[in-house]
Amino acid sequence: MEKKQNANLMGALIISLIIIVIELVLYFTNQMENKGLGMITYLVFIVGICMICVQYSKEKNGNVTFGNLFAQGFKTSALVALIMIVWSVLMFKVLFPDLPDQLMQAQRTKMLEKGLTDEQMAQGMTFAKKFFMTFVIGGVILMYAILGAIASLLGAAIAKKNPKASNPFGE
């Protein structure tokens, strides 16, 4: 049991660190609003979870079930989500406190392009500013839960499974 939990934690740390490095590169190259490049983090997450499932199957010599593999992948994705929540809070509150304002300004520009009135924009910006961290944390939880389930399903489907039938009569 101990080894499996350490494997989950190590896998989660590695995946999270790669995602954090990518996010830092996007921040320092002023590409935070580039949704295409931002999708790279989700791709890294999905591939990482699939690799965790495959590695777990190899460690057990294929003597695993689909459910075992899914559980392994989803536990790892839950740990990644927790790490990314901590990272998001640190990023927006400590490391880059100006980032929320930059993102709000980008939203304001999009609102202008849609032709919203000044009053509508002011209401929207006030609401968004008030609940910004709630939206960030909720978004991280929701995104990593959905992607974690998908990635765990993919990983469990890809990994080699050859569970030995447990025979209670010892035959």
GUVEXVO-727792 format. One record per residue (C-alpha): residue in one letter; y, z, x; chain. Coordinates in nm, 2 decimals, always signed. Layout:
N
<atom type="a" north="Y" up="Z" east="X" mol="A"/>
...
# end
This chain:
171
<atom type="m" north="+0.00" up="+0.00" east="+0.00" mol="A"/>
<atom type="e" north="+0.25" up="+0.10" east="+0.27" mol="A"/>
<atom type="k" north="+0.21" up="-0.23" east="+0.45" mol="A"/>
<atom type="k" north="+0.27" up="-0.44" east="+0.14" mol="A"/>
<atom type="q" north="+0.59" up="-0.25" east="+0.06" mol="A"/>
<atom type="n" north="+0.71" up="-0.30" east="+0.42" mol="A"/>
<atom type="a" north="+0.63" up="-0.67" east="+0.39" mol="A"/>
<atom type="n" north="+0.84" up="-0.69" east="+0.07" mol="A"/>
<atom type="l" north="+1.13" up="-0.51" east="+0.24" mol="A"/>
<atom type="m" north="+1.11" up="-0.72" east="+0.56" mol="A"/>
<atom type="g" north="+1.09" up="-1.04" east="+0.35" mol="A"/>
<atom type="a" north="+1.38" up="-0.93" east="+0.14" mol="A"/>
<atom type="l" north="+1.59" up="-0.84" east="+0.44" mol="A"/>
<atom type="i" north="+1.53" up="-1.17" east="+0.61" mol="A"/>
<atom type="i" north="+1.61" up="-1.37" east="+0.30" mol="A"/>
<atom type="s" north="+1.92" up="-1.16" east="+0.23" mol="A"/>
<atom type="l" north="+2.05" up="-1.20" east="+0.58" mol="A"/>
<atom type="i" north="+2.01" up="-1.57" east="+0.57" mol="A"/>
<atom type="i" north="+2.20" up="-1.59" east="+0.24" mol="A"/>
<atom type="i" north="+2.47" up="-1.36" east="+0.37" mol="A"/>
<atom type="v" north="+2.52" up="-1.58" east="+0.69" mol="A"/>
<atom type="i" north="+2.55" up="-1.89" east="+0.47" mol="A"/>
<atom type="e" north="+2.80" up="-1.71" east="+0.24" mol="A"/>
<atom type="l" north="+3.00" up="-1.61" east="+0.55" mol="A"/>
<atom type="v" north="+3.00" up="-1.96" east="+0.68" mol="A"/>
<atom type="l" north="+3.12" up="-2.09" east="+0.34" mol="A"/>
<atom type="y" north="+3.39" up="-1.83" east="+0.33" mol="A"/>
<atom type="f" north="+3.52" up="-1.90" east="+0.68" mol="A"/>
<atom type="t" north="+3.52" up="-2.27" east="+0.63" mol="A"/>
<atom type="n" north="+3.70" up="-2.24" east="+0.29" mol="A"/>
<atom type="q" north="+3.41" up="-2.38" east="+0.10" mol="A"/>
<atom type="m" north="+3.36" up="-2.08" east="-0.14" mol="A"/>
<atom type="e" north="+3.44" up="-2.30" east="-0.44" mol="A"/>
<atom type="n" north="+3.21" up="-2.58" east="-0.33" mol="A"/>
<atom type="k" north="+2.92" up="-2.54" east="-0.58" mol="A"/>
<atom type="g" north="+2.70" up="-2.79" east="-0.41" mol="A"/>
<atom type="l" north="+2.71" up="-2.60" east="-0.08" mol="A"/>
<atom type="g" north="+2.67" up="-2.27" east="-0.27" mol="A"/>
<atom type="m" north="+2.34" up="-2.40" east="-0.41" mol="A"/>
<atom type="i" north="+2.20" up="-2.38" east="-0.06" mol="A"/>
<atom type="t" north="+2.18" up="-2.00" east="-0.10" mol="A"/>
<atom type="y" north="+1.97" up="-2.04" east="-0.41" mol="A"/>
<atom type="l" north="+1.74" up="-2.29" east="-0.24" mol="A"/>
<atom type="v" north="+1.70" up="-2.05" east="+0.05" mol="A"/>
<atom type="f" north="+1.61" up="-1.78" east="-0.19" mol="A"/>
<atom type="i" north="+1.35" up="-1.98" east="-0.38" mol="A"/>
<atom type="v" north="+1.19" up="-2.12" east="-0.06" mol="A"/>
<atom type="g" north="+1.18" up="-1.77" east="+0.09" mol="A"/>
<atom type="i" north="+1.01" up="-1.61" east="-0.22" mol="A"/>
<atom type="c" north="+0.75" up="-1.90" east="-0.22" mol="A"/>
<atom type="m" north="+0.69" up="-1.83" east="+0.15" mol="A"/>
<atom type="i" north="+0.64" up="-1.46" east="+0.08" mol="A"/>
<atom type="c" north="+0.38" up="-1.54" east="-0.18" mol="A"/>
<atom type="v" north="+0.20" up="-1.79" east="+0.05" mol="A"/>
<atom type="q" north="+0.20" up="-1.54" east="+0.34" mol="A"/>
<atom type="y" north="+0.07" up="-1.26" east="+0.12" mol="A"/>
<atom type="s" north="-0.22" up="-1.49" east="+0.01" mol="A"/>
<atom type="k" north="-0.30" up="-1.57" east="+0.38" mol="A"/>
<atom type="e" north="-0.29" up="-1.19" east="+0.47" mol="A"/>
<atom type="k" north="-0.55" up="-1.13" east="+0.19" mol="A"/>
<atom type="n" north="-0.76" up="-1.44" east="+0.29" mol="A"/>
<atom type="g" north="-0.69" up="-1.59" east="-0.06" mol="A"/>
<atom type="n" north="-0.85" up="-1.29" east="-0.23" mol="A"/>
<atom type="v" north="-0.56" up="-1.26" east="-0.47" mol="A"/>
<atom type="t" north="-0.49" up="-1.35" east="-0.83" mol="A"/>
<atom type="f" north="-0.19" up="-1.54" east="-0.97" mol="A"/>
<atom type="g" north="-0.06" up="-1.20" east="-1.11" mol="A"/>
<atom type="n" north="-0.09" up="-1.04" east="-0.76" mol="A"/>
<atom type="l" north="+0.11" up="-1.32" east="-0.61" mol="A"/>
<atom type="f" north="+0.37" up="-1.32" east="-0.88" mol="A"/>
<atom type="a" north="+0.42" up="-0.95" east="-0.86" mol="A"/>
<atom type="q" north="+0.46" up="-0.97" east="-0.48" mol="A"/>
<atom type="g" north="+0.72" up="-1.24" east="-0.51" mol="A"/>
<atom type="f" north="+0.91" up="-1.07" east="-0.79" mol="A"/>
<atom type="k" north="+0.92" up="-0.73" east="-0.61" mol="A"/>
<atom type="t" north="+1.07" up="-0.91" east="-0.31" mol="A"/>
<atom type="s" north="+1.32" up="-1.09" east="-0.53" mol="A"/>
<atom type="a" north="+1.42" up="-0.76" east="-0.69" mol="A"/>
<atom type="l" north="+1.48" up="-0.61" east="-0.34" mol="A"/>
<atom type="v" north="+1.69" up="-0.92" east="-0.25" mol="A"/>
<atom type="a" north="+1.89" up="-0.87" east="-0.57" mol="A"/>
<atom type="l" north="+1.96" up="-0.51" east="-0.48" mol="A"/>
<atom type="i" north="+2.07" up="-0.61" east="-0.12" mol="A"/>
<atom type="m" north="+2.29" up="-0.88" east="-0.26" mol="A"/>
<atom type="i" north="+2.46" up="-0.64" east="-0.51" mol="A"/>
<atom type="v" north="+2.55" up="-0.41" east="-0.21" mol="A"/>
<atom type="w" north="+2.67" up="-0.71" east="-0.02" mol="A"/>
<atom type="s" north="+2.88" up="-0.84" east="-0.31" mol="A"/>
<atom type="v" north="+3.05" up="-0.50" east="-0.35" mol="A"/>
<atom type="l" north="+3.12" up="-0.48" east="+0.03" mol="A"/>
<atom type="m" north="+3.24" up="-0.84" east="+0.04" mol="A"/>
<atom type="f" north="+3.48" up="-0.81" east="-0.25" mol="A"/>
<atom type="k" north="+3.60" up="-0.45" east="-0.20" mol="A"/>
<atom type="v" north="+3.59" up="-0.39" east="+0.18" mol="A"/>
<atom type="l" north="+3.55" up="-0.70" east="+0.39" mol="A"/>
<atom type="f" north="+3.75" up="-0.96" east="+0.20" mol="A"/>
<atom type="p" north="+3.97" up="-0.78" east="-0.06" mol="A"/>
<atom type="d" north="+4.18" up="-1.10" east="-0.10" mol="A"/>
<atom type="l" north="+3.88" up="-1.31" east="-0.21" mol="A"/>
<atom type="p" north="+3.89" up="-1.21" east="-0.58" mol="A"/>
<atom type="d" north="+4.26" up="-1.32" east="-0.59" mol="A"/>
<atom type="q" north="+4.17" up="-1.65" east="-0.43" mol="A"/>
<atom type="l" north="+3.89" up="-1.70" east="-0.69" mol="A"/>
<atom type="m" north="+4.13" up="-1.61" east="-0.97" mol="A"/>
<atom type="q" north="+4.39" up="-1.86" east="-0.84" mol="A"/>
<atom type="a" north="+4.12" up="-2.13" east="-0.84" mol="A"/>
<atom type="q" north="+4.04" up="-2.04" east="-1.20" mol="A"/>
<atom type="r" north="+4.40" up="-2.05" east="-1.29" mol="A"/>
<atom type="t" north="+4.42" up="-2.41" east="-1.15" mol="A"/>
<atom type="k" north="+4.12" up="-2.51" east="-1.36" mol="A"/>
<atom type="m" north="+4.28" up="-2.35" east="-1.67" mol="A"/>
<atom type="l" north="+4.60" up="-2.56" east="-1.61" mol="A"/>
<atom type="e" north="+4.39" up="-2.87" east="-1.58" mol="A"/>
<atom type="k" north="+4.23" up="-2.79" east="-1.92" mol="A"/>
<atom type="g" north="+4.58" up="-2.76" east="-2.07" mol="A"/>
<atom type="l" north="+4.57" up="-2.39" east="-2.17" mol="A"/>
<atom type="t" north="+4.90" up="-2.22" east="-2.27" mol="A"/>
<atom type="d" north="+5.06" up="-1.96" east="-2.04" mol="A"/>
<atom type="e" north="+4.97" up="-1.69" east="-2.29" mol="A"/>
<atom type="q" north="+4.60" up="-1.80" east="-2.30" mol="A"/>
<atom type="m" north="+4.59" up="-1.81" east="-1.92" mol="A"/>
<atom type="a" north="+4.75" up="-1.47" east="-1.89" mol="A"/>
<atom type="q" north="+4.50" up="-1.32" east="-2.13" mol="A"/>
<atom type="g" north="+4.21" up="-1.48" east="-1.95" mol="A"/>
<atom type="m" north="+4.33" up="-1.37" east="-1.61" mol="A"/>
<atom type="t" north="+4.39" up="-1.01" east="-1.72" mol="A"/>
<atom type="f" north="+4.04" up="-0.99" east="-1.87" mol="A"/>
<atom type="a" north="+3.88" up="-1.15" east="-1.57" mol="A"/>
<atom type="k" north="+4.07" up="-0.92" east="-1.33" mol="A"/>
<atom type="k" north="+3.98" up="-0.61" east="-1.53" mol="A"/>
<atom type="f" north="+3.60" up="-0.69" east="-1.54" mol="A"/>
<atom type="f" north="+3.57" up="-0.89" east="-1.21" mol="A"/>
<atom type="m" north="+3.32" up="-0.66" east="-1.04" mol="A"/>
<atom type="t" north="+3.12" up="-0.61" east="-1.36" mol="A"/>
<atom type="f" north="+3.09" up="-0.99" east="-1.38" mol="A"/>
<atom type="v" north="+2.99" up="-1.02" east="-1.02" mol="A"/>
<atom type="i" north="+2.72" up="-0.75" east="-1.03" mol="A"/>
<atom type="g" north="+2.59" up="-0.88" east="-1.37" mol="A"/>
<atom type="g" north="+2.59" up="-1.23" east="-1.23" mol="A"/>
<atom type="v" north="+2.39" up="-1.13" east="-0.92" mol="A"/>
<atom type="i" north="+2.14" up="-0.94" east="-1.13" mol="A"/>
<atom type="l" north="+2.10" up="-1.22" east="-1.38" mol="A"/>
<atom type="m" north="+2.08" up="-1.50" east="-1.13" mol="A"/>
<atom type="y" north="+1.84" up="-1.34" east="-0.90" mol="A"/>
<atom type="a" north="+1.62" up="-1.22" east="-1.19" mol="A"/>
<atom type="i" north="+1.59" up="-1.57" east="-1.33" mol="A"/>
<atom type="l" north="+1.55" up="-1.74" east="-0.99" mol="A"/>
<atom type="g" north="+1.32" up="-1.47" east="-0.88" mol="A"/>
<atom type="a" north="+1.09" up="-1.53" east="-1.18" mol="A"/>
<atom type="i" north="+1.09" up="-1.90" east="-1.12" mol="A"/>
<atom type="a" north="+1.04" up="-1.87" east="-0.74" mol="A"/>
<atom type="s" north="+0.76" up="-1.61" east="-0.80" mol="A"/>
<atom type="l" north="+0.59" up="-1.85" east="-1.04" mol="A"/>
<atom type="l" north="+0.62" up="-2.14" east="-0.80" mol="A"/>
<atom type="g" north="+0.49" up="-1.93" east="-0.51" mol="A"/>
<atom type="a" north="+0.20" up="-1.79" east="-0.71" mol="A"/>
<atom type="a" north="+0.11" up="-2.15" east="-0.81" mol="A"/>
<atom type="i" north="+0.14" up="-2.29" east="-0.46" mol="A"/>
<atom type="a" north="-0.05" up="-2.01" east="-0.27" mol="A"/>
<atom type="k" north="-0.42" up="-2.03" east="-0.21" mol="A"/>
<atom type="k" north="-0.61" up="-1.81" east="-0.46" mol="A"/>
<atom type="n" north="-0.98" up="-1.75" east="-0.44" mol="A"/>
<atom type="p" north="-1.04" up="-1.40" east="-0.58" mol="A"/>
<atom type="k" north="-1.39" up="-1.26" east="-0.53" mol="A"/>
<atom type="a" north="-1.54" up="-1.17" east="-0.86" mol="A"/>
<atom type="s" north="-1.59" up="-0.80" east="-0.88" mol="A"/>
<atom type="n" north="-1.94" up="-0.74" east="-0.99" mol="A"/>
<atom type="p" north="-2.00" up="-0.39" east="-1.11" mol="A"/>
<atom type="f" north="-2.38" up="-0.42" east="-1.05" mol="A"/>
<atom type="g" north="-2.34" up="-0.51" east="-0.69" mol="A"/>
<atom type="e" north="-2.51" up="-0.85" east="-0.71" mol="A"/>
# end
